[in-house]
Every structure is written in structure tokens, then in C-alpha cells.
Amino acid sequence: MNQRREYDLCVVGAGSAGYAAATTARSLGRSVVIAESRAPLGGLCILRGCMPSKTLLSSAEVAHMVDRASEFGIVAGPARVDFPALMARKRRIIDEFADYRVDGIETFALVRGDVKFTGPKTLSVDGEEIGAAKFIVATGSVTHVPSIPGLEAAGYVTSDEVLELDRLPESVIVLGGGAVACELAQYLRRLGCQVTMLQRSRTLLSREDGDIGATLRNALESEGMNIATGTLLESVEITRSGKKVWYEVDGRRESAEGGEIFVALGRRANTGGLGLEAAQVEYESGGIKVDAHLQTSNPIIYAAGDVIFDSTQLVHVAVNEGQTAARNALSDEGLTIDYDLYGARAVFTDPQVAVAGLSEAECTRRGADFVSASFPFDDLGKAIAIGATKGFIKMLAAPDGTILGVGIIGAEASDLIHEAIALLHFKANVRDVMQMPHLHPTLAEIFTYPAETLCERLEHERHVLVRP
């Protein structure tokens, strides 16, 4: 008979959230075991998400800049893609990241196999019972593939397969218009694929304000991509030359043909087979339900990362959730997360997209009073000098000038947004931005322009309000 093991904490899942939870628990002097399936260790971000995609995007960006060389007075021929070398570089880099993470994971007690709760206080891994005072479920997410007639028969790839292609297809139909769809669609286009995107919402990046999605669409179409939004996906069929997707848009029945179909319609919480019913943990198809302290309906079980109901699916949020869940589970600190601040996000298209704080749509939904101002990159000196003039910055402020949010679509937005995060963290006012030095010529000085407009507008409104 197997001897039951006892730990202070059992972390289910060794991805970003789980690893952060385990390291936090160990820093508190507690005993930890990680229970994980037999899938490769490392987590989504390292193996099939952030790092491999950004590595490949960088190669596509180099190819694109070679093709633009004449704009800068440089003579260069059309870029020639050595796809095997490109993929070899990606695999080498990701292997190094993964090896480093695996080394860290293996410093913990690690049990691998079929992981399943057998009761409200016990977990089984291949029949071996793991006992712990507290548990944290951090099993992440899996790709979501909707039921579309003919799709399974025709075949398709998800982001997992796109990141591991052995050869580039000549043409691709992308189903979806979110962050992953847009990033990898542009990657494929810049390497020479013909790309058609079919988005169900009216704009790309439907989570963001419409002006951001519209600007990104214009940028992608300028590179030769075909994009249809507001579509209803109907069916898929195999043709002599490849695959065809039928869809409805504005009451018309249309079709798109390509050699491959890339399904990029989001991810869903990985809750299958965990025995959550036995664990008395409430969940839905969208994930495990938790309270503000990341505690589930079972008081000794917490959850963190993509497996949470309505998760942000952001790595930095998952890490913070793992750390917070561990501290709450083991120290009763009652910590919560400011999701308005931690929900800052970026999309690594060109131009990049980054948002921190509240958007106009979110302010409207909450009934919050706000004013906003924008400034285009094509009127910014540094952007003009480096040929990165697409996009704009938008700043939102409360009537007293407190900054509520910043949205950027433009060059290096993923790095620029950190100024906005700092401003939000310290609850800064638009007047603070004007008092801060911004070097010239830099992309970062773009922050001063909407701030200046908001200062003038708010000052004007203040005078109007006090006028007798």
C-alpha cells in the first residue's frame, strides 16, 4: 500500500502561476509538493506562448525591415526567409528558457501523472494519494476550438502548431481577431503567406476600444492581409486546392479559401479530469470560481492563473495570483489584487498595442466621468525619424485630472506603457506628467501631448464652472 505524503501546500500545475505559488510558499518556510501531468514542464508562456511567439515575431520584423530598407536610403534585396534556420533559432532560445525553469521546478518535491482530486482534502496522482493542508489549482488553459460543421474533417492548426511548423503554408485562413490571432497572422504574412482573417466581432481586439482595433486593422491591411469583421462562421469544406470557410457578414454569404486554417478563437480553463466535484470546488466552463482572496468554495483550496473563471490570461497576472494565493492560503493575510492596475496588457503586433488602467468602454460601463485626449505618432519627432508613424496614444482622466487609463497603439507600446503603469500606481494627475522631464527626441515624450491637452481642457472647464 502506498504511503500517504503530507505537505503544507500542494500546487496543482507547474506553469507560471503554480511555480510562483510554490516559490512563495517555500519563502514562507512551508513544505511544498507540485503535482503535474506528464506534459513537458515549463508552462504555456515558455513552451507555447509568450516566448516562442515573440521570438518568431522578431524574425518576421527583421524580414519586414529588410523589405523597407529603401525607405531609409539603404539598398537591399527582398528578404529571403530561411525557415528551418528561423525555427532552429526559436527552438534553441526556448530550450534555454525551459531548461532554466525545469531546473527550478525540480528543486521541489514533484509528482507527475494523472492528477485528480479524490475528496475535499486529498489529491491522487496515478493512484498515489497526496495529503496537504492547503491546495492551489493552477492548471492553466487550453486552446478553444468551437464546433463548426466540417472543421474537424478539414483539419486545422492552433497556435501550438503554428509555433512548431516545419514549413510555411502558401495561404492561411485565420479564425479570430484577438491578440494571438493578430500577432501570428502578421508573422505569417511577413514571411510570405497569404492571410485572410475572419473576426466575429466588429473590430479586431474586441476587448479594446474600437479606435485601437480599427487602427490595427488598417495597419495589417496595408501589409496585404484580407480582413473581414462582424462575421458569423457557418461551415468548412475541403476543396481541390485546399480548404474553404463559409461565413455570413452583413447578411451576405461569403467564403474564404486557403491552404490551411488557423483557429485562434481564444483559450478556455483547463479543468477537465481534475475531479473538482469530489473536491467540492465550484466551477463553470469559464473556469474555477474564486473570491477576492482567490479562495474557492472549498476553504482549503485556492486557484490562480488561467484556470480561474473569467481570467485575464496574462502571465504577470498569473504570477501575482500564484504569489497572492500562496500567501493567503498559508498566512491568512487576506491579500487582494488590483486588477485595474495589474490588468495592463500588450499585443506585439506592429504597431504594438498596450493598455493600462481603464478604457473608454470600461469607464462608460462603470458610469465613471472622464475626459480623454489623443495624439498621433505621425506628429512625433522620434517616430517620424525612425519611420514608425502608425498609431496614437490616448489618455483618460477624471474631472479632477487623476489619470484613469492610457491606451497606446504604436511603436514600442509594450515598453512605453510602463510609464502609464507607474502613473496609475501612484495615482498621478495629468499635471504631474507635465512636471516630469521627458527626454527629446524620444517616443516616451508622446505622453506629454495628451496630458497637455487634458490640462488645458480641465482648466478651461474649471473656469467655466466657477463663472458667476
C-alpha positions as CSV (number, residue, x, y, z in Angstrom):
1,M,0.0,0.0,0.0
2,N,1.3,3.4,-0.9
3,Q,2.3,5.6,2.0
4,R,0.4,8.9,2.1
5,R,2.5,12.0,1.8
6,E,1.7,15.2,3.8
7,Y,2.7,18.7,2.9
8,D,1.8,22.2,4.0
9,L,0.8,23.0,0.4
10,C,0.2,21.1,-2.8
11,V,0.3,23.1,-6.0
12,V,-1.5,21.5,-8.9
13,G,0.2,22.7,-12.1
14,A,3.8,23.8,-12.7
15,G,3.2,26.8,-15.1
16,S,3.8,30.4,-14.2
17,A,1.1,30.7,-11.6
18,G,2.0,27.3,-10.0
19,Y,5.7,28.0,-9.9
20,A,5.1,31.4,-8.4
21,A,2.9,29.8,-5.7
22,A,5.4,27.1,-4.9
23,T,8.4,29.6,-4.6
24,T,6.3,31.9,-2.4
25,A,5.3,29.0,-0.1
26,R,8.9,27.9,0.2
27,S,9.9,31.5,1.1
28,L,7.5,31.3,4.0
29,G,9.2,28.2,5.2
30,R,6.5,25.8,4.2
31,S,6.7,22.3,2.7
32,V,5.5,22.2,-0.9
33,V,4.8,19.5,-3.5
34,I,4.0,20.2,-7.1
35,A,1.6,17.8,-8.9
36,E,1.8,17.9,-12.6
37,S,0.7,15.9,-15.7
38,R,3.3,14.2,-17.9
39,A,3.3,17.1,-20.4
40,P,6.6,18.8,-20.9
41,L,7.5,21.0,-17.9
42,G,7.8,24.8,-18.3
43,G,4.3,26.2,-18.7
44,L,2.4,27.8,-21.5
45,C,4.3,31.1,-21.6
46,I,7.7,29.5,-22.1
47,L,6.8,26.5,-24.3
48,R,3.8,27.5,-26.4
49,G,3.0,31.2,-25.7
50,C,4.8,34.4,-24.9
51,M,8.4,33.5,-25.5
52,P,8.3,31.4,-28.7
53,S,5.8,33.7,-30.3
54,K,7.8,36.8,-29.6
55,T,11.0,35.1,-30.8
56,L,9.3,34.3,-34.1
57,L,7.8,37.8,-34.4
58,S,11.2,39.3,-34.1
59,S,12.4,37.3,-37.1
60,A,9.4,38.4,-39.1
61,E,10.1,42.0,-38.1
62,V,13.7,41.8,-39.4
63,A,12.4,40.4,-42.7
64,H,9.9,43.3,-42.9
65,M,12.6,45.9,-42.1
66,V,14.8,44.5,-44.9
67,D,11.9,44.9,-47.3
68,R,11.5,48.5,-46.1
69,A,15.2,49.3,-46.4
70,S,14.8,51.6,-49.4
71,E,12.7,53.9,-47.3
72,F,15.8,54.7,-45.2
73,G,18.1,55.1,-48.1
74,I,19.6,51.6,-47.8
75,V,19.9,49.3,-50.8
76,A,18.9,45.7,-50.0
77,G,17.3,43.0,-52.0
78,P,14.0,41.3,-51.0
79,A,14.3,39.4,-47.7
80,R,14.8,35.7,-48.2
81,V,13.4,33.5,-45.4
82,D,15.5,30.5,-44.3
83,F,12.6,29.0,-42.4
84,P,14.5,26.0,-40.9
85,A,17.1,28.4,-39.5
86,L,14.4,30.6,-38.2
87,M,12.7,27.7,-36.4
88,A,16.1,26.4,-35.1
89,R,16.8,29.8,-33.5
90,K,13.4,29.7,-31.8
91,R,13.9,26.2,-30.5
92,R,17.4,27.0,-29.2
93,I,16.2,30.0,-27.3
94,I,13.1,28.3,-25.9
95,D,15.1,25.2,-24.9
96,E,17.3,27.5,-22.8
97,F,14.3,29.2,-21.1
98,A,12.7,25.8,-20.5
99,D,15.8,24.2,-19.1
100,Y,16.2,27.0,-16.6
101,R,12.6,26.8,-15.5
102,V,12.7,23.0,-15.2
103,D,15.8,23.2,-13.0
104,G,13.8,25.5,-10.7
105,I,10.7,23.2,-10.7
106,E,12.8,20.2,-9.9
107,T,14.1,21.7,-6.7
108,F,10.6,21.0,-5.3
109,A,9.0,17.7,-4.5
110,L,7.4,16.8,-7.9
111,V,4.8,14.1,-8.5
112,R,3.8,13.5,-12.1
113,G,1.0,11.6,-13.7
114,D,-2.8,11.6,-13.9
115,V,-3.8,14.3,-11.3
116,K,-7.2,14.2,-9.8
117,F,-8.9,15.2,-6.5
118,T,-10.4,12.2,-4.7
119,G,-12.0,14.2,-2.0
120,P,-12.2,17.7,-0.4
121,K,-8.8,17.2,1.3
122,T,-7.0,14.8,-0.9
123,L,-5.4,14.5,-4.3
124,S,-4.4,11.4,-6.3
125,V,-1.5,11.2,-8.8
126,D,-1.6,7.9,-10.6
127,G,-3.3,6.4,-7.6
128,E,-0.8,7.8,-5.1
129,E,-2.6,9.9,-2.6
130,I,-1.1,13.3,-1.8
131,G,-2.2,14.9,1.5
132,A,-1.8,18.6,2.2
133,A,-3.2,21.3,4.5
134,K,-3.9,23.6,1.6
135,F,-4.1,23.2,-2.2
136,I,-3.7,25.7,-5.1
137,V,-5.0,24.8,-8.5
138,A,-3.0,26.4,-11.3
139,T,-3.6,24.1,-14.3
140,G,-3.8,26.9,-16.8
141,S,-5.8,26.9,-20.1
142,V,-6.0,25.0,-23.3
143,T,-6.9,26.2,-26.8
144,H,-10.6,26.7,-27.5
145,V,-11.9,25.1,-30.7
146,P,-15.6,25.8,-31.4
147,S,-17.9,23.3,-33.1
148,I,-18.1,24.5,-36.7
149,P,-19.5,22.0,-39.2
150,G,-16.8,20.5,-41.3
151,L,-13.9,21.9,-39.3
152,E,-12.7,18.6,-37.8
153,A,-12.9,16.8,-41.2
154,A,-11.0,19.6,-43.0
155,G,-8.3,19.8,-40.3
156,Y,-6.8,22.9,-38.7
157,V,-3.9,24.2,-36.6
158,T,-3.9,26.1,-33.4
159,S,-1.3,28.5,-32.0
160,D,0.5,25.4,-30.6
161,E,1.1,24.0,-34.1
162,V,1.8,27.4,-35.8
163,L,4.7,27.8,-33.4
164,E,6.1,24.5,-34.5
165,L,5.5,24.5,-38.2
166,D,8.1,22.6,-40.3
167,R,7.2,24.6,-43.4
168,L,5.1,27.7,-44.2
169,P,1.8,27.2,-45.9
170,E,1.2,29.3,-49.0
171,S,-2.1,30.7,-47.6
172,V,-3.9,30.7,-44.3
173,I,-7.4,31.5,-43.1
174,V,-7.2,32.8,-39.5
175,L,-10.4,32.4,-37.5
176,G,-10.3,35.1,-34.8
177,G,-9.1,38.6,-34.3
178,G,-7.7,38.7,-30.8
179,A,-4.1,39.1,-29.6
180,V,-2.8,35.7,-30.6
181,A,-4.6,35.8,-34.0
182,C,-3.3,39.2,-34.9
183,E,0.3,38.6,-33.8
184,L,0.7,35.2,-35.6
185,A,-1.3,36.3,-38.6
186,Q,1.1,39.2,-39.1
187,Y,4.1,36.9,-38.5
188,L,2.8,34.5,-41.3
189,R,2.1,37.4,-43.6
190,R,5.6,38.9,-43.2
191,L,7.1,35.6,-44.0
192,G,5.2,35.4,-47.3
193,C,1.9,33.7,-46.6
194,Q,-1.3,35.0,-48.0
195,V,-3.5,35.6,-45.0
196,T,-7.3,36.1,-44.6
197,M,-8.7,36.9,-41.1
198,L,-12.3,36.3,-40.2
199,Q,-13.2,38.0,-36.9
200,R,-16.6,37.5,-35.3
201,S,-16.7,41.0,-33.5
202,R,-16.9,44.2,-35.4
203,T,-13.3,45.2,-34.7
204,L,-10.1,43.4,-34.1
205,L,-9.0,43.2,-30.5
206,S,-12.7,43.5,-29.4
207,R,-11.7,43.8,-25.8
208,E,-10.2,47.2,-26.5
209,D,-11.7,50.5,-27.7
210,G,-12.8,50.4,-31.3
211,D,-10.4,53.1,-32.4
212,I,-7.5,50.8,-31.4
213,G,-8.9,47.9,-33.3
214,A,-9.6,50.0,-36.4
215,T,-6.1,51.4,-36.4
216,L,-4.6,47.9,-36.2
217,R,-6.8,46.7,-39.0
218,N,-5.6,49.4,-41.3
219,A,-2.0,48.6,-40.5
220,L,-2.5,44.9,-41.2
221,E,-4.4,45.5,-44.4
222,S,-1.6,47.8,-45.5
223,E,0.7,44.8,-45.4
224,G,-1.6,42.8,-47.7
225,M,-3.9,40.9,-45.3
226,N,-7.5,40.4,-46.1
227,I,-9.7,41.0,-43.1
228,A,-13.5,40.6,-42.6
229,T,-15.1,41.6,-39.3
230,G,-18.6,41.1,-37.9
231,T,-18.7,37.6,-39.3
232,L,-20.7,34.5,-38.4
233,L,-18.8,31.4,-39.1
234,E,-21.0,28.8,-40.8
235,S,-19.1,25.8,-42.1
236,V,-15.8,24.4,-43.5
237,E,-15.2,22.2,-46.5
238,I,-12.3,20.6,-48.3
239,T,-11.7,21.8,-51.9
240,R,-9.4,20.6,-54.7
241,S,-6.9,23.3,-53.8
242,G,-7.2,23.4,-50.1
243,K,-9.9,24.4,-47.6
244,K,-12.9,26.8,-47.7
245,V,-14.6,28.6,-44.8
246,W,-18.2,29.8,-45.3
247,Y,-19.3,32.8,-43.3
248,E,-22.0,35.4,-43.2
249,V,-21.3,39.1,-43.0
250,D,-23.8,41.9,-43.2
251,G,-26.5,39.5,-44.4
252,R,-24.3,38.1,-47.2
253,R,-22.9,34.6,-47.5
254,E,-19.2,34.8,-48.3
255,S,-16.3,32.3,-48.4
256,A,-12.6,32.4,-47.9
257,E,-10.2,29.8,-49.4
258,G,-6.7,28.8,-48.2
259,G,-4.2,26.0,-47.8
260,E,-4.6,25.9,-44.0
261,I,-7.0,27.0,-41.3
262,F,-5.6,28.6,-38.2
263,V,-8.1,28.5,-35.3
264,A,-7.3,31.4,-32.9
265,L,-10.6,31.8,-31.1
266,G,-9.3,32.0,-27.6
267,R,-8.4,29.6,-24.7
268,R,-10.5,28.0,-22.0
269,A,-9.8,27.0,-18.5
270,N,-8.1,23.6,-18.1
271,T,-10.4,21.9,-15.6
272,G,-11.1,18.6,-17.3
273,G,-10.5,15.5,-15.3
274,L,-9.4,17.3,-12.1
275,G,-12.2,15.8,-10.0
276,L,-13.4,19.3,-8.9
277,E,-16.8,17.8,-8.0
278,A,-15.1,15.5,-5.5
279,A,-13.1,18.4,-4.2
280,Q,-16.3,20.4,-3.7
281,V,-14.9,23.2,-5.8
282,E,-17.5,25.2,-7.8
283,Y,-16.6,25.9,-11.4
284,E,-18.1,26.6,-14.8
285,S,-16.9,26.2,-18.4
286,G,-15.2,29.5,-18.0
287,G,-13.1,28.3,-15.0
288,I,-12.9,27.9,-11.3
289,K,-14.9,30.4,-9.2
290,V,-12.9,32.2,-6.6
291,D,-13.4,35.1,-4.2
292,A,-11.4,38.3,-3.9
293,H,-8.7,36.3,-2.0
294,L,-8.5,33.6,-4.7
295,Q,-10.2,31.1,-2.4
296,T,-12.6,28.6,-3.9
297,S,-15.8,27.2,-2.5
298,N,-13.7,24.7,-0.6
299,P,-11.9,26.8,2.0
300,I,-8.6,24.8,1.8
301,I,-8.4,25.1,-2.0
302,Y,-7.3,28.2,-3.8
303,A,-6.8,28.8,-7.6
304,A,-4.5,31.0,-9.6
305,G,-3.8,31.8,-13.3
306,D,-5.8,31.0,-16.4
307,V,-7.9,28.3,-14.7
308,I,-9.8,31.0,-12.8
309,F,-13.2,31.9,-14.0
310,D,-13.1,34.9,-16.4
311,S,-9.3,35.0,-16.1
312,T,-7.3,37.9,-17.7
313,Q,-5.0,35.2,-19.2
314,L,-1.9,37.4,-18.7
315,V,1.3,35.9,-17.4
316,H,2.2,38.7,-15.0
317,V,-1.3,38.5,-13.5
318,A,-0.9,34.7,-13.2
319,V,2.4,35.1,-11.3
320,N,0.8,37.7,-9.0
321,E,-2.2,35.4,-8.4
322,G,0.1,32.5,-7.6
323,Q,2.0,34.6,-5.1
324,T,-1.2,36.0,-3.6
325,A,-2.9,32.7,-3.3
326,A,0.0,31.1,-1.6
327,R,0.3,33.9,1.0
328,N,-3.5,33.8,1.6
329,A,-3.6,30.1,1.9
330,L,-0.6,29.8,4.3
331,S,-0.6,33.1,6.2
332,D,-4.2,34.3,6.2
333,E,-3.1,37.7,5.0
334,G,-6.3,38.4,3.2
335,L,-4.5,39.9,0.2
336,T,-6.4,41.1,-2.9
337,I,-5.2,42.1,-6.4
338,D,-5.9,45.5,-8.0
339,Y,-7.0,44.1,-11.4
340,D,-7.4,47.7,-12.8
341,L,-3.6,48.1,-12.3
342,Y,-2.5,44.5,-12.9
343,G,-4.7,44.1,-16.0
344,A,-2.3,46.2,-18.1
345,R,-1.6,44.3,-21.3
346,A,0.2,44.4,-24.6
347,V,-0.2,42.9,-28.1
348,F,3.0,42.5,-30.0
349,T,1.8,43.3,-33.5
350,D,3.4,46.1,-35.5
351,P,2.2,48.7,-34.4
352,Q,2.2,47.3,-30.9
353,V,-0.9,47.8,-28.7
354,A,-0.7,48.4,-24.9
355,V,-3.4,49.4,-22.4
356,A,-3.1,50.3,-18.7
357,G,-6.0,51.2,-16.4
358,L,-9.4,51.9,-17.7
359,S,-10.5,52.2,-21.3
360,E,-13.3,54.5,-22.6
361,A,-15.6,51.5,-22.8
362,E,-14.9,50.4,-19.3
363,C,-15.4,54.0,-17.9
364,T,-18.7,54.1,-19.7
365,R,-19.7,50.7,-18.4
366,R,-19.0,51.8,-14.8
367,G,-20.6,55.2,-15.3
368,A,-17.4,57.0,-14.5
369,D,-17.0,60.6,-15.6
370,F,-13.9,61.1,-17.7
371,V,-12.3,63.2,-20.4
372,S,-9.8,61.9,-23.0
373,A,-7.3,63.2,-25.4
374,S,-5.2,61.6,-28.1
375,F,-2.0,62.4,-30.0
376,P,-0.8,60.6,-33.2
377,F,2.6,59.1,-33.7
378,D,2.9,60.7,-37.1
379,D,3.3,64.1,-35.4
380,L,6.0,62.9,-33.0
381,G,9.6,63.8,-34.0
382,K,11.3,60.5,-32.9
383,A,8.6,58.4,-34.6
384,I,9.0,60.3,-37.8
385,A,12.8,59.9,-37.7
386,I,12.6,56.1,-37.3
387,G,9.7,55.6,-39.7
388,A,7.3,54.4,-37.1
389,T,4.4,56.8,-37.6
390,K,1.3,54.5,-37.3
391,G,-0.9,54.8,-34.3
392,F,-1.7,57.1,-31.4
393,I,-1.7,57.5,-27.7
394,K,-4.9,58.1,-25.7
395,M,-5.0,59.3,-22.1
396,L,-8.1,59.3,-19.9
397,A,-8.6,61.4,-16.8
398,A,-11.2,62.0,-14.1
399,P,-12.7,65.6,-13.8
400,D,-10.0,66.4,-11.2
401,G,-7.2,65.3,-13.5
402,T,-6.4,62.0,-11.9
403,I,-5.2,59.6,-14.7
404,L,-7.7,56.7,-15.2
405,G,-6.1,54.9,-18.1
406,V,-3.8,55.1,-21.1
407,G,-4.1,53.2,-24.4
408,I,-1.3,53.1,-27.0
409,I,-1.1,51.7,-30.5
410,G,2.3,52.5,-31.9
411,A,6.0,51.8,-31.9
412,E,7.3,50.1,-28.7
413,A,3.9,50.5,-27.0
414,S,4.7,47.4,-24.8
415,D,7.6,49.3,-23.2
416,L,6.1,52.8,-23.3
417,I,3.1,51.6,-21.3
418,H,5.2,51.1,-18.2
419,E,5.2,54.9,-17.7
420,A,1.4,54.7,-17.6
421,I,1.6,51.8,-15.1
422,A,3.8,53.9,-12.8
423,L,1.5,56.9,-13.2
424,L,-1.6,54.8,-12.3
425,H,0.3,53.1,-9.4
426,F,1.0,56.4,-7.8
427,K,-2.5,57.8,-8.7
428,A,-0.9,60.6,-10.6
429,N,-2.6,63.6,-12.1
430,V,-2.2,64.8,-15.7
431,R,-0.5,67.9,-14.2
432,D,2.2,65.5,-12.8
433,V,3.0,64.4,-16.3
434,M,3.7,68.0,-17.4
435,Q,6.0,68.5,-14.5
436,M,8.1,65.3,-15.2
437,P,11.1,65.7,-17.6
438,H,10.7,63.7,-20.8
439,L,13.9,63.5,-23.0
440,H,13.8,64.7,-26.6
441,P,13.7,63.2,-29.1
442,T,12.2,60.0,-27.6
443,L,9.0,58.0,-28.2
444,A,8.2,58.5,-24.5
445,E,7.6,62.2,-24.8
446,I,4.4,61.4,-26.6
447,F,2.9,61.2,-23.1
448,T,3.2,64.9,-22.7
449,Y,0.9,65.8,-25.5
450,P,-2.4,64.3,-24.4
451,A,-1.5,65.3,-20.9
452,E,-1.1,68.9,-22.0
453,T,-4.4,68.9,-23.8
454,L,-6.2,67.4,-20.8
455,C,-4.6,70.1,-18.5
456,E,-5.9,72.8,-20.8
457,R,-9.3,71.3,-21.1
458,L,-9.8,70.7,-17.4
459,E,-8.5,74.2,-16.6
460,H,-10.9,75.7,-19.0
461,E,-13.8,73.6,-17.6
462,R,-12.9,74.7,-14.1
463,H,-13.1,78.3,-15.0
464,V,-16.4,77.8,-16.8
465,L,-17.9,76.1,-13.7
466,V,-16.8,78.9,-11.3
467,R,-18.0,81.7,-13.6
468,P,-20.8,83.7,-11.9
